[in-house]
């Protein structure tokens, strides 16, 4: 099934995807600084703290000498790029929040990040990515949705033998990845929900050895539950809403 998104729908994805790209760049630059400092016998420096420049100026090498001038200049330039990324992240997150608030007030379609955010454990980033990467589309049934996310099982048949070979991974990788992350958060923030109880009972039956396999099954069930909640108003059993 291939449904071509509209120009507006595709543009909406830019926000969440740009934020992910900025975070990857930030992580790479932070690791670069830490690697350079470790080569000089310096540990414990956190480039994301507000007083990063003051703390950096006070650093000395492991043998008590000042950091070499070219090394210092290199790290300062990396700090400049980190600060630019932090500023851009604030701009992207502001645009994300504004878009979510406009969607809940103006769009007739009930599926929007604001509705998903009403569930405890679903933050603005989770809600935006799930909406922009998946739930904005129309699905006839839960199997179409699971298949689009790459969380549907892959059947295998040979004569009278019929088996399943795990998930297909042929769908949207961003939606699949965020659902697996959200599933772990769901267990933490919604421990009394039916989905969390099902996970723990299933893991207990397997002796606690198949958590990774079971979390994929939970991700599929949770995605379908969120789709029913947003599209049809079906309450997720045992789920807790955020307080106003």
Backbone torsions as a table, in degrees:
resi	resn	phi	psi	omega
1	UNK	NA	120.7	178.7
2	UNK	-123.1	115.5	177.2
3	UNK	-117.4	112.3	-176.5
4	UNK	-72.7	123.8	178.8
5	UNK	-71.2	155.2	176.7
6	UNK	-73.9	168.9	178.5
7	UNK	-60.7	-40.7	-179.8
8	UNK	-66.3	-40.9	-180.0
9	UNK	-66.1	-41.0	179.1
10	UNK	-67.4	-38.5	179.3
11	UNK	-66.9	-32.7	179.1
12	UNK	-60.7	-32.3	-179.8
13	UNK	-68.0	-20.8	-175.7
14	UNK	-56.1	-35.2	-174.1
15	UNK	-63.7	-55.3	-177.5
16	UNK	-66.5	-36.2	-178.7
17	UNK	-71.4	-37.2	177.3
18	UNK	-66.0	-39.0	179.0
19	UNK	-63.0	-42.6	177.6
20	UNK	-61.9	-40.4	179.2
21	UNK	-65.5	-40.6	178.9
22	UNK	-65.0	-39.2	179.4
23	UNK	-65.8	-40.4	176.9
24	UNK	-61.2	-42.1	178.5
25	UNK	-64.4	-40.4	179.7
26	UNK	-63.3	-44.6	179.2
27	UNK	-61.3	-42.3	-179.5
28	UNK	-63.3	-41.7	-179.2
29	UNK	-69.7	-39.2	177.5
30	UNK	-62.5	-44.1	178.6
31	UNK	-64.8	-33.7	178.5
32	UNK	-64.2	-45.7	179.2
33	UNK	-62.5	-45.6	-178.8
34	UNK	-63.3	-37.6	177.8
35	UNK	-64.6	-42.0	178.1
36	UNK	-63.4	-41.0	-179.1
37	UNK	-70.8	-37.3	177.7
38	UNK	-62.2	-32.3	178.2
39	UNK	-66.5	-18.0	177.8
40	UNK	-103.6	9.8	178.6
41	UNK	78.5	25.7	-178.0
42	UNK	-115.1	127.8	178.0
43	UNK	-132.5	165.5	176.0
44	UNK	86.8	1.3	179.7
45	UNK	-82.7	130.4	-179.3
46	UNK	-113.0	106.2	-175.8
47	UNK	-68.3	-12.0	-177.1
48	UNK	-93.0	-5.1	178.4
49	UNK	-75.2	153.3	-175.2
50	UNK	-64.9	-33.0	-178.6
51	UNK	-92.8	30.1	-174.7
52	UNK	-60.0	-39.4	-177.3
53	UNK	-71.0	-40.9	178.2
54	UNK	-63.6	-42.3	-179.8
55	UNK	-69.0	-34.5	179.8
56	UNK	-67.8	-39.7	-180.0
57	UNK	-62.6	-26.3	-177.5
58	UNK	-89.4	-1.9	-176.5
59	UNK	-75.2	147.4	172.5
60	UNK	-132.3	159.2	-178.6
61	UNK	-70.3	172.6	-178.3
62	UNK	-60.7	-27.1	178.5
63	UNK	-97.3	12.9	173.0
64	UNK	90.7	3.8	179.8
65	UNK	-91.0	163.6	174.2
66	UNK	-72.2	153.1	177.3
67	UNK	-65.8	137.9	-178.4
68	UNK	-58.4	146.3	-172.8
69	UNK	-59.4	-41.3	-179.3
70	UNK	-70.8	-36.9	174.9
71	UNK	-63.3	-43.6	179.3
72	UNK	-61.9	-44.2	-179.6
73	UNK	-64.3	-38.9	178.3
74	UNK	-61.4	-46.3	-178.8
75	UNK	-66.7	-36.9	178.3
76	UNK	-63.2	-38.1	178.0
77	UNK	-68.1	-36.3	176.0
78	UNK	-66.2	-37.8	176.4
79	UNK	-62.8	-36.4	176.7
80	UNK	-60.3	-42.5	-179.5
81	UNK	-68.6	-37.1	177.6
82	UNK	-62.6	-43.9	179.9
83	UNK	-65.2	-34.7	175.7
84	UNK	-65.6	-42.0	178.7
85	UNK	-64.2	-40.5	178.3
86	UNK	-61.7	-39.6	178.0
87	UNK	-66.1	-42.6	179.1
88	UNK	-67.1	-34.6	176.9
89	UNK	-61.5	-41.1	178.0
90	UNK	-62.3	-40.6	179.4
91	UNK	-65.7	-42.6	-179.9
92	UNK	-66.0	-42.5	-179.3
93	UNK	-67.8	-33.7	175.4
94	UNK	-65.2	-43.6	177.8
95	UNK	-64.1	-37.9	177.6
96	UNK	-62.0	-46.4	-179.2
97	UNK	-66.0	-39.3	178.2
98	UNK	-65.4	-40.7	179.7
99	UNK	-65.9	-38.5	178.7
100	UNK	-65.9	-40.7	-179.9
101	UNK	-68.7	-36.9	177.5
102	UNK	-67.4	-36.6	-179.7
103	UNK	-64.4	-43.2	-176.8
104	UNK	-69.4	-24.7	-176.1
105	UNK	-94.9	-27.2	-170.5
106	UNK	-114.5	-30.4	-173.8
107	UNK	-85.2	133.4	-179.8
108	UNK	-74.1	-28.8	178.8
109	UNK	-60.5	124.8	-176.8
110	UNK	-70.2	-16.3	-178.6
111	UNK	-80.9	110.0	179.0
112	UNK	-155.8	157.8	-178.9
113	UNK	-56.3	-33.4	-178.3
114	UNK	-60.6	-38.1	179.0
115	UNK	-70.8	-41.7	178.9
116	UNK	-65.1	-35.0	-179.3
117	UNK	-68.6	-13.0	179.7
118	UNK	-70.4	-15.7	178.3
119	UNK	-85.6	135.2	178.3
120	UNK	-64.2	134.0	-178.9
121	UNK	96.0	-10.7	178.5
122	UNK	-106.3	103.9	-179.0
123	UNK	-86.8	-179.3	-177.7
124	UNK	-62.4	-35.8	-179.6
125	UNK	-70.0	-45.9	176.9
126	UNK	-58.3	-48.2	-176.1
127	UNK	-62.3	-43.8	-177.5
128	UNK	-65.0	-45.2	-177.4
129	UNK	-68.2	-42.9	179.7
130	UNK	-61.6	-40.6	-180.0
131	UNK	-70.2	-51.9	-173.0
132	UNK	-70.0	-30.4	-176.8
133	UNK	-94.2	-12.6	-175.9
134	UNK	-148.6	-57.6	-168.6
135	UNK	-73.6	-9.4	175.1
136	UNK	-70.5	-19.4	-179.2
137	UNK	-80.9	162.6	174.1
138	UNK	-96.8	131.1	176.7
139	UNK	-124.9	135.7	-179.2
140	UNK	-73.9	-30.2	-177.7
141	UNK	-156.7	175.2	-175.5
142	UNK	-69.1	-27.6	179.8
143	UNK	-69.0	-37.7	175.3
144	UNK	-61.8	-43.1	-179.5
145	UNK	-63.7	-47.4	-180.0
146	UNK	-63.8	-36.3	178.7
147	UNK	-68.2	-40.4	179.5
148	UNK	-62.3	-36.0	180.0
149	UNK	-81.4	-5.4	-177.7
150	UNK	73.4	24.8	-178.8
151	UNK	-110.8	7.2	179.7
152	UNK	-86.0	145.9	178.1
153	UNK	-68.9	152.2	179.4
154	UNK	-100.7	112.0	-179.2
155	UNK	-75.1	150.9	176.1
156	UNK	-139.7	128.1	-179.0
157	UNK	-132.5	142.9	174.8
158	UNK	-149.8	102.0	-176.2
159	UNK	67.5	-122.9	179.0
160	UNK	-89.9	-2.3	-178.3
161	UNK	-90.1	131.7	179.4
162	UNK	-137.3	119.4	-179.1
163	UNK	-133.7	168.6	172.9
164	UNK	-115.3	138.3	-174.2
165	UNK	-107.9	28.8	-179.3
166	UNK	87.3	-175.2	-176.2
167	UNK	-72.1	154.6	-174.9
168	UNK	-77.9	-33.4	-175.3
169	UNK	59.6	23.7	-177.3
170	UNK	-97.1	0.1	-176.2
171	UNK	-96.8	-148.0	-177.5
172	UNK	-77.2	112.0	-176.2
173	UNK	-67.0	-31.8	179.2
174	UNK	-66.8	-42.9	179.1
175	UNK	-66.0	-41.4	179.6
176	UNK	-63.5	-44.8	-178.5
177	UNK	-64.0	-44.1	-177.4
178	UNK	-69.4	-30.8	178.4
179	UNK	-70.2	-36.3	176.5
180	UNK	-65.5	-42.6	176.9
181	UNK	-62.5	-44.9	-179.2
182	UNK	-63.4	-32.0	-179.7
183	UNK	-62.2	-40.2	177.2
184	UNK	-66.4	-40.4	177.0
185	UNK	-65.6	-35.3	179.8
186	UNK	-62.6	-42.1	178.0
187	UNK	-61.5	-33.3	-178.6
188	UNK	-77.4	-43.7	-172.6
189	UNK	-97.4	-15.6	179.2
190	UNK	-127.7	57.8	-174.6
191	UNK	-67.6	-22.1	-177.4
192	UNK	-94.6	1.1	179.9
193	UNK	-73.2	157.4	179.7
194	UNK	-62.2	-35.1	179.9
195	UNK	-64.9	-42.5	178.8
196	UNK	-66.4	-39.9	178.3
197	UNK	-65.6	-39.3	177.6
198	UNK	-61.3	-42.9	180.0
199	UNK	-60.1	-50.0	-176.4
200	UNK	-65.7	-37.1	178.0
201	UNK	-66.9	-40.3	179.9
202	UNK	-66.2	-43.5	179.3
203	UNK	-64.8	-38.3	179.3
204	UNK	-63.1	-39.4	178.9
205	UNK	-64.1	-33.3	-180.0
206	UNK	-87.4	6.0	179.6
207	UNK	73.5	19.0	178.0
208	UNK	76.2	14.0	-174.6
209	UNK	-95.6	-12.3	-172.6
210	UNK	-124.1	45.5	-179.8
211	UNK	-64.4	-40.0	-176.9
212	UNK	-66.6	-38.0	178.5
213	UNK	-69.9	-41.2	-177.3
214	UNK	-70.2	-31.2	-179.6
215	UNK	-68.3	-28.7	175.9
216	UNK	-67.6	-41.9	177.2
217	UNK	-64.3	-38.6	177.4
218	UNK	-65.4	-38.8	178.6
219	UNK	-60.8	-40.4	178.2
220	UNK	-65.8	-46.6	179.5
221	UNK	-63.5	-39.8	-178.7
222	UNK	-68.2	-40.0	178.1
223	UNK	-61.8	-43.9	178.8
224	UNK	-64.5	-39.8	179.3
225	UNK	-65.0	-40.4	177.6
226	UNK	-65.7	-37.8	178.0
227	UNK	-63.3	-44.6	178.8
228	UNK	-66.6	-37.7	180.0
229	UNK	-65.7	-44.8	-176.2
230	UNK	-78.4	-38.3	-175.5
231	UNK	-84.2	-40.4	-170.7
232	UNK	-120.0	0.8	178.4
233	UNK	71.7	19.5	179.3
234	UNK	-76.8	118.5	-177.1
235	UNK	-70.5	135.0	176.1
236	UNK	-76.7	119.8	-173.0
237	UNK	-58.7	123.8	176.8
238	UNK	82.2	-3.7	-179.3
239	UNK	-73.8	146.4	-178.5
240	UNK	-109.8	132.9	176.5
241	UNK	-86.4	155.7	177.2
242	UNK	-70.5	147.7	175.5
243	UNK	-76.1	149.2	-178.5
244	UNK	-67.5	NA	NA
